[in-house]
């Protein structure tokens, strides 16, 4: 069989130890791979490359398409950027996949029937990292969610369920509050679900959904959610399953895929030879399935399960009542190698069948006709003891444009007209303007005229958000009383 070339990074902390152990198991299993090794992480950061990866390493990643990555250390301070986020976004790795299952009784868990997968959107949401300070008191972050991004991740979740024989996909959002961003995700999920009638689809609000992950995880199968929520609940799920140190994850794009353990570099135990390589090994198993080596993946996973059953455990999961050997990193790897070709006796035997790389295409149409119907102008204003009536009456008096003030909110609460005196106000005001005459068409030029009017009257505008309808449907949130 022709060997396939992949990229490998040994990482920082315990990374080199667990990578050595993992590669030794792949070699013993005769997986037809060749490796290009790149340097990433702490040494690269400290050499002056703030991204933690060199341009030459990017070239290797693009060429090989498959990346097996050990955990790295990001130095504190100094403007260093998260390498994981950089790679995910730069390589278009839109889907983060984290299987979380209980391994009782060999790894302690209160939910022995737990076996779920978190599919997390990886490129959008609050992790776009677009933040601004707008006034002395108020900062903002932008939550960006796109229709194609929602469709890709939702369709991926259903395709994953189909490929791996899973029966249900659960969407988790907070669309009772964020009706347009999270609302879009839920809406697209419902549309995509129609293409998979044989797979059950349901939805949880993320707060109660997180509680279900923590308390009734056995009722869940595949979860699909936005970036921030997915980051949180995947760690909850891994911990509930029994050990964050056992979990692997994949980051899948249309061209490139990255596979890694979900834990960090654990510098406090680096060099001691006691780290558990299971997380990276499980990531490698996911990689082999993705690459089209399902038999090799199943053989390694079955040997790993058999090793756990036999009581060969690293110190992080060692228990006097059930373990037989407290293994070093390499001793654990050797125990797995000795079990290659053997099947587990307590756990179900793993078989991946025809599962392989999951490809998705966007098919849904986006709305068409866009019409400007108003504008929100955000002001930095700290005069007259922050009396909303003062700024409101001042803006009401402006007549230099085709737009008039409709309302003012402060941190999302309506304060003019008719606000309550108990409402605490900061120096950050959202002022909503609409056409003076109902039915009047407005343009960007009318918005510019309004802003000129604000400037002429001494108001410091700091941001604008246009109010649109798409195909006649309102595409912005309402304030109280609207």
Secondary structure by P-SEA (a helix, b strand, c coil): cbbbbbbbbbcccaaaaaaaaaaaaaaaaccbbbbbbbbbcaaaaaacccccccaaaaaaaaaaccccccbbbbbcccccccaaaaaaaaacccbbbbbbbbcccccccccccbbbbbbbbccccccccccccccccbbbbbbcccaaaaaaaaaaaaaaaaaacccbbbbbcccccccccaaaaaaaaaaaaaaccccccccccaaaaaaaaacccccccbbbbcaaaaaaaaaaaaaaacccccbbbbbbcccbbbbbbcccccccccccccccaaaaaaaaaaaaaaacaaaaaaaaaaaaaaaaaaccccccccccccccccccaaaaaaaaaaacccccccccccccccccbbbbbbccccccbbbbcbbbbbbbcccccccaaaaaaaaaaccccccccccccccccccccccccccccccbbbbbbccccccccccaaaaaaaaaaaaaacccccbbbbbbbccccccccccccc
